[in-house]
């Protein structure tokens, strides 16, 4: 993805979504964190779940008991 592609895509997002997307991309860039970033993207950007249980599932991959 080129910088122009990123700019075109980010123009469609709110400021909050752009910040969260950059954070998730930074997490994905770290070795061993690709699964966490995928779960964060699903929970935060796609499902729009911001509750504690959803974030715990995204970060740790476990169900809250």
Buried (B, 14 or more C-beta within 10 A) or exposed (E): EEEEEBEEEBEEEEEEBBEBBEEBEEBBEEEEBEEBBBBBBBBBEEEEBEEEEBBBBBEEEEEEE
